[in-house]
Amino acid sequence: MALEVEGSNPSGHPRGSWRVRKYKVGKWGSGRKGTIISHPSGGYMATYEHLKERTKLFAIAVIRVVQTMSRNWIFEILARQLVRAATSVGANYRGACRAKSKADFISKISIVEEESDEAQYWLELLQALGALPEQKVSQLRQEASELTAIFTASRRTAKKHENRVS
């Protein structure tokens, strides 16, 4: 279900129109409803389904860039590390979405955070060595940085509310 809220955003500011979509999502089997809120200027808050898709697209983009690299035994080793880390982000995030408890979620989302940060490191290293041109790497580095920030915030929030009774 989509709802157009003209002339204001969720905090009451009269800038643009926010689009609010409600989804039925499960959080540790609770069956609560979730929401994704997007703004025409590009801001949004994401549901776990959106992040599943985003992490998959990140992995695909990394694989495509690595396929264009020159063949050099050192670059190939580093490229394998990058592909492992980038694909691990999405795979481990899916595991975190199936967490059986808050503690399990915190543990799994910490792995996702580490893998996205590691992918960012390998991108920086390959760029510094000249294996990948900046134009191809800058968007991937930005995405890895944003994913790391998202998962760091998610872990911190979950940790903060770990002992809270729901």
N, C-alpha and C positions, 0 to 999 in steps of 0.2 A: 504494500500500500504506500503510495507516495503522497506527500502533503507539501504544497507550496506555501511558504510563509513569506508573503510579500512585504518588502520595506523594512524588515528587521532581521536580526540574527538571534540565536538563542539567548544572548546576553542583553538583548533589547536595543542594540545599536541599529540605526537606520541605514545600514550600508548593504545594498544588494539584497538578493533573496536567497534564502537557504532552502535546500531541498532535503526533506527528512523522509527517509525510508525506514519502515519498521520491518524487522525480520524476527522470526521465531528461532532463537539460538539456544543451544544447551551449554551451560557453564557447569562443568563437573556434574552433569546429569540433572541439573535443576529445572531445565525447560523454561528458563526466563526469556523474556523478549529482549532483543538487542536492537540497536539503531545504528544507521550510518548517516551522518550529516555531512552534506557537501555544499560548497559555496561556489558560485560561478568564477570567482577569482582564483580558485584552486585549493582552498583550504578544505579539510575534511577530517572526520574522525572515523576510523575504520572498524569493521567487524572482523572476527577471526577468519571468515570466508574470504574477505578481501585480502587479508595478509597471506593466506594460503596461495592465492593467485599471484600476488605480487612477488612472493619468494620464488615461485615457479618461474615466472617471467625473468627474474634476476638470473636464475641458474641458466636458462635458455640463452639469454643475452651473453653471459660469460662464455658459454660453450661456443657460441658463434664467433665471438672475438678471438678466442683461443685457436679456432680452426684457421684463422687467417694469419697466424704467426709464422715467422720463418722457422725452419727446422734446424735446430741447434740443440745438442744434447743437454746443455744447461737450461736453456729456455723450456725444453720439453719437461724436465723435472719440475721446474717452477710452475709451468702451466698445469701439470697434473695436480700439484698441491692446490692451485687456485680452483680448479674444477671440483676437486674433492670438497673444499671448504664451501664453495658457492652452492653446490647441490645439497650439501649437508644442512644448510640453513633451512631450506624448505622441508626436507625430510624430517629433521628434528622438530621443526615447528608443528608439523602435523602430529608428531608424537606428543608434544606439549598440549595440543588441543584435546587429546584423549587422556589427559592426566586423571588419575583416580582420586587425587586429593590436592589440596593447596600446596602441601610440601612437595609432592611429586611434580606439580606444575612449576614451582620455583626451581626445582632441580633441572627440569628439562628446558625451561626457558633460559636458564643460565648457559646451557650448552649452545642454544641457538645464538645467544648474544656473543659468545666466544667465537663461534664459527663465522658469523657475519663480520666481526672485527678482524678475524684471520684472513678472510677473503679480501678485505680492504688492504691489509698488509701486503698480500701477494700482488694485488693490482699496483700498489705503489712501487714495489720492488721491480716488477716487470717493466713499468713505465720508466723508472730510473735507469734501468739497464738498456733501454732503447728497444726492447722487444715489442712493445706496443706503443703506437703513437698517442699523444695526449688527446686528440679529438675522439678516439675510440674509448679511451679509458676514463675521461672526466665524468661522463654520465654514470658509468658503472661505479666509480669511486663515490660519487654523490649518493647513489642508491644504496651502496654498502654502508655508508655513513648514516643515512637516514634509517635503514633497517636496524643498525646497531643501536641508535638512539631510541627507536621504538621499543626494542626488546629490553634495553636497559631500564627504560621507564616502566615497562610492564613488570619486570622482575622486582623493581623497587616498590611498586604499588602493591604487588602480591605479598611481598615480604612485610610491608607495613601493616597489611590487613590479615596476615597469616593467623594470628591468634583470635581474630574477631569471629564471633559466632554468627552464622547466617541464618 
